[in-house]
Amino acid sequence: MPQIPTTPEAPGSRHLPVMLPEVLAALQPERGGVFVDGTFGGGGYTAAILAHSNAGVIAIDRDPNAIRAGQAMVANFGSRLRLMQGAFSHLQELVMESGHTKVDGVVLDIGVSSMQIDEAARGFSFKSDGPLDMRMSQQGLSAADYLNELAVDDLANIIFIYGEEPRSRSIARAIVKVRTEAKLQTTFDLVKAVERATGPQRARDRTHPATRTFQALRIFANAELDELAAALCGAEEILAEGGRLVVVTFHSLEDRIVKRFFAQRSGVRPAASRHAPALSDGPSPSFTTPQRGSAGVSDEEGNRNPRSRSAKLRFGIRSAASAISFDAQSLGLPQFLLNDRGH
């Protein structure tokens, strides 16, 4: 088995991916074959897989900036790397378009990348002023479009469900009040609107009061939870028997969906009681889960990269059983928002 790196060692990789040693240990690319990096980003996982095995990689990202920047890595690795622009919710279709019907592993690093956060023009961060955009694909409606058009109840629901923000209703009312005076156009416009409801950050506050609102709008604008659920099911379809699905999440909403997915697919069912009788036998398990629960970031990595501290890793190994049909409700997707968005 090749030595597991602690940093990417391939030309073209532009950042240190979160939990790289743990991801490679779970993914086991040294087995060879074809692997899918469904969230290419800066190319850290892809670089490590290619540099430390003979495997091939199909790398997917919906951000055109990531695709353009990844061309240097394609030039370095040639036919072993296929870089494709698209949403990972279409993972199965993209893999088949690349000429494969089955793959040996899939890795997904969920959420916004550090490069997107650090680029003010993308509008993901409240720490620097920029256009209120937040679109990963740079297509469709922006965060500003939603903020300036949605009704106060819809805004409150988005901020509460996707941001888990207890002050969601007062923040939504403040946003609507602000936009009657002038449309929200920049990230600082939104920060000021939030602070009307919450007040500015205090010295004892661990996080900025706009943190959860920004998270909520980003997740909603990019349909991130819908995308995640579709990607998990797509991976289930295209993984060969013995193939591995590795998922890194950064907050509870994502991790809850991944946890439920693996629980359902590995045959975990609630214990029977007089209030809840045992469920009848369901489909054969499509995954086994060797790791109990999730793995977290090491203290060393958390100190080196504070943004990684909330990361959790879960993985499963594909069985020979058929894929289980998609059920949004059982995975915990917010139904009222799914219906509103036409899903």
C-alpha positions in Angstrom: 0.0 0.0 0.0 1.4 3.4 -0.9 2.2 5.8 1.9 -0.8 8.0 2.6 0.2 11.7 2.2 -0.5 14.5 4.6 -0.4 17.0 1.8 -1.2 16.8 -1.9 2.0 16.1 -3.9 0.7 16.5 -7.5 1.2 19.5 -9.7 -2.0 21.5 -10.2 -3.4 20.9 -6.8 -4.1 24.3 -5.2 -5.1 23.6 -1.6 -4.9 21.0 1.1 -8.1 19.1 1.2 -9.8 18.3 4.5 -9.1 14.9 6.1 -6.9 13.7 3.2 -5.3 10.8 5.0 -8.7 9.6 6.3 -10.3 10.0 2.9 -7.6 7.9 1.1 -7.7 5.3 3.8 -11.4 4.9 3.3 -11.4 5.2 -0.4 -8.4 2.8 -1.0 -7.4 4.0 -4.5 -4.4 1.7 -4.5 -6.9 -1.0 -5.5 -6.8 0.5 -8.9 -9.7 1.1 -11.3 -11.6 4.3 -11.8 -12.6 6.8 -9.1 -15.0 9.8 -9.1 -14.1 13.0 -7.3 -17.6 14.5 -7.4 -16.4 17.8 -5.9 -13.1 18.6 -7.6 -12.7 22.1 -6.2 -9.0 22.8 -6.0 -8.2 19.3 -7.0 -6.6 18.1 -3.7 -8.3 14.7 -3.5 -7.9 14.1 -7.3 -4.2 15.0 -7.1 -3.6 12.6 -4.2 -5.4 9.7 -5.8 -3.5 10.1 -9.1 -0.1 10.7 -7.4 -0.3 7.8 -5.1 -2.0 5.1 -7.2 -2.3 3.9 -10.8 -6.1 4.6 -10.7 -7.9 6.9 -13.1 -10.1 9.8 -11.9 -13.3 11.3 -13.3 -13.4 14.7 -11.6 -16.6 16.8 -11.6 -17.4 20.3 -10.6 -20.2 22.7 -11.5 -18.0 25.8 -11.0 -16.4 26.8 -14.3 -13.6 28.5 -12.5 -12.6 25.1 -10.9 -12.7 23.4 -14.3 -10.5 26.1 -15.9 -8.0 26.0 -13.1 -7.8 22.2 -13.3 -6.5 22.1 -16.8 -2.9 22.1 -15.6 -3.6 18.9 -13.7 -5.1 17.3 -16.9 -2.0 18.2 -18.8 0.1 16.6 -16.1 -1.8 13.3 -15.8 -3.1 12.9 -19.4 -5.6 10.2 -20.0 -5.8 9.2 -16.3 -7.8 12.3 -15.5 -11.1 13.3 -17.1 -12.3 16.7 -15.9 -16.0 17.4 -16.4 -18.2 20.4 -15.7 -21.5 19.5 -14.2 -23.5 19.2 -10.9 -22.7 16.1 -8.9 -26.4 15.4 -8.7 -25.9 14.2 -12.3 -23.0 12.0 -11.3 -24.4 8.8 -12.9 -25.0 10.5 -16.2 -21.6 12.2 -16.3 -19.8 8.9 -15.5 -21.7 7.2 -18.3 -20.9 10.1 -20.6 -17.2 9.5 -19.8 -17.6 5.9 -21.1 -17.9 4.0 -17.9 -20.9 2.1 -16.5 -19.3 1.3 -13.1 -16.6 2.8 -11.0 -14.5 1.7 -8.0 -15.0 4.6 -5.7 -16.6 8.0 -5.2 -15.5 10.8 -2.9 -17.7 13.9 -2.1 -16.5 16.9 -0.2 -19.8 18.7 0.5 -20.2 22.5 0.7 -18.4 25.6 -0.4 -14.7 25.5 -1.1 -12.1 27.7 0.6 -11.3 29.3 -2.7 -14.9 30.3 -3.3 -15.2 31.7 0.2 -11.9 33.7 -0.2 -13.0 35.2 -3.5 -15.0 38.3 -2.6 -16.6 38.5 -6.1 -18.4 35.2 -5.5 -20.4 36.6 -2.6 -20.1 33.6 -0.3 -18.5 35.4 2.7 -19.7 38.2 5.0 -16.0 39.1 5.8 -15.4 41.0 2.6 -17.7 43.1 0.5 -18.7 41.8 -2.9 -21.7 41.1 -5.2 -24.4 39.1 -3.3 -24.1 36.2 -5.7 -23.4 32.7 -4.1 -24.0 30.7 -7.2 -21.6 27.8 -7.5 -22.4 27.3 -11.2 -22.5 31.0 -11.9 -25.9 30.4 -13.5 -29.5 30.9 -12.5 -30.9 33.1 -9.8 -28.4 34.7 -7.3 -28.8 35.2 -3.6 -29.7 38.8 -4.2 -32.5 37.8 -6.5 -34.1 35.6 -3.8 -33.5 38.2 -1.0 -35.1 41.0 -3.0 -38.1 39.0 -4.2 -39.2 36.3 -1.7 -41.9 36.9 0.9 -41.0 37.4 4.5 -42.3 33.9 5.5 -40.3 32.2 2.8 -37.1 34.0 3.8 -37.8 33.1 7.5 -38.3 29.5 6.6 -35.1 29.3 4.5 -33.0 31.0 7.2 -34.5 28.7 9.9 -34.4 25.4 8.1 -31.1 25.8 6.2 -29.3 28.0 8.7 -30.8 26.6 11.9 -31.0 30.3 13.0 -33.4 30.8 16.0 -33.8 34.5 15.1 -34.8 33.8 11.5 -38.2 35.6 11.6 -36.8 38.9 12.9 -33.9 38.7 10.4 -36.3 38.1 7.6 -38.4 41.1 8.6 -35.3 43.2 8.8 -34.3 42.1 5.3 -37.7 43.0 3.9 -37.6 46.4 5.7 -34.1 47.1 4.2 -35.1 46.2 0.7 -38.0 48.7 0.7 -35.4 51.4 1.1 -33.0 50.0 -1.5 -32.3 46.6 -3.1 -29.7 44.4 -1.4 -26.8 44.1 -3.8 -23.7 43.3 -1.8 -22.6 41.0 1.0 -22.2 44.0 3.3 -25.8 45.0 2.5 -27.0 41.7 3.8 -24.7 41.9 6.9 -26.2 45.3 7.8 -29.7 44.0 7.4 -29.0 41.0 9.7 -27.4 43.3 12.2 -30.6 45.4 12.3 -32.2 42.3 13.9 -29.3 40.9 15.9 -27.1 43.8 16.7 -23.4 43.8 15.7 -21.0 41.0 16.8 -20.1 41.2 20.4 -16.6 40.3 21.8 -18.0 37.2 23.5 -19.7 35.9 20.3 -17.8 33.0 18.8 -19.4 33.5 15.4 -20.7 36.5 13.5 -24.5 37.0 13.7 -24.8 36.8 9.9 -23.0 33.4 9.7 -26.1 31.2 9.7 -28.1 33.5 7.3 -25.2 33.3 4.8 -25.1 29.5 5.1 -28.8 29.3 4.6 -28.9 31.4 1.5 -26.0 29.6 0.0 -27.5 26.2 0.6 -30.9 27.3 -0.8 -29.6 29.2 -3.8 -27.5 26.1 -4.9 -30.1 23.5 -3.8 -27.3 21.9 -1.9 -29.3 19.4 0.1 -31.2 18.3 -3.0 -27.9 17.9 -4.9 -26.4 15.9 -2.1 -29.2 13.4 -1.9 -29.2 13.0 -5.7 -25.4 12.5 -5.7 -25.6 9.8 -3.0 -28.2 7.9 -5.0 -26.2 8.4 -8.2 -23.1 7.0 -6.5 -25.1 4.0 -5.3 -26.1 3.3 -8.9 -22.7 3.5 -10.5 -20.5 1.9 -7.8 -19.3 -1.6 -8.6 -19.6 -4.3 -6.0 -16.8 -3.6 -3.5 -16.7 0.1 -4.5 -16.4 2.7 -1.8 -18.4 5.9 -1.2 -16.6 8.4 1.0 -18.4 11.6 2.1 -17.0 14.6 4.0 -19.6 17.0 5.4 -19.3 20.3 7.3 -22.5 20.9 9.2 -25.4 18.9 10.7 -27.8 19.3 7.8 -25.5 17.6 5.4 -24.3 15.0 7.9 -27.8 14.1 8.8 -28.7 13.2 5.2 -25.5 11.2 4.8 -26.1 9.4 8.1 -29.6 8.4 7.1 -28.5 7.3 3.7 -25.9 4.9 5.0 -28.3 3.7 7.8 -31.0 2.9 5.3 -28.7 1.4 2.7 -26.9 -0.8 5.3 -30.2 -2.2 6.7 -30.2 -0.4 10.0 -33.7 -0.2 11.4 -35.2 1.2 14.7 -35.7 -1.3 17.5 -39.2 -2.5 18.0 -41.3 -1.3 20.9 -45.0 -1.4 21.9 -45.4 2.1 20.3 -43.4 1.3 17.2 -43.6 -2.3 16.0 -40.6 -3.8 14.1 -40.5 -2.8 10.4 -41.0 -5.6 7.8 -38.0 -6.7 5.9 -37.0 -4.1 3.3 -34.7 -4.3 0.3 -31.4 -6.1 0.7 -28.6 -3.8 2.0 -26.8 -2.0 -0.8 -23.9 -0.9 1.4 -21.9 -2.2 4.4 -20.5 0.4 6.8 -17.3 -0.8 8.4 -16.9 2.4 10.4 -19.3 2.9 13.2 -20.5 6.5 13.2 -18.4 9.3 11.7 -14.7 10.2 11.9 -13.7 13.7 12.9 -10.7 15.9 12.2 -7.5 15.3 14.1 -6.5 18.0 16.6 -3.4 18.7 14.5 -5.5 19.3 11.4 -8.0 21.4 13.3 -5.3 23.6 14.6 -3.7 24.0 11.2 -6.9 24.6 9.3 -9.7 26.0 11.6 -12.3 25.7 8.7 -11.9 21.9 8.9 -12.9 21.6 12.5 -16.5 20.7 11.9 -15.8 18.1 9.2 -17.1 14.6 9.5 -16.3 11.6 7.3 -18.6 8.7 6.7 -18.1 5.9 4.2 -19.7 2.7 2.9 -18.8 -0.3 0.7 -21.1 -1.2 -2.1 -22.7 -4.7 -2.0 -24.0 -6.8 -4.9 -27.7 -5.8 -4.1 -29.7 -3.6 -6.3 -29.8 0.2 -5.6 -32.6 1.3 -3.4 -35.2 3.8 -4.8 -34.8 7.4 -3.9 -37.0 8.7 -1.1 -36.5 12.4 -0.3 -38.6 12.4 2.9 -36.8 9.5 4.4 -33.5 11.2 3.9 -34.7 14.3 5.7 -34.9 16.8 2.9 -37.2 19.8 3.7 -40.4 18.9 1.8 -42.0 22.3 1.6 -38.9 23.8 0.0 -38.5 20.9 -2.3 -42.1 21.3 -3.5 -41.7 25.1 -3.9 -38.6 24.5 -6.1 -40.4 22.2 -8.4 -38.8 18.9 -7.3 
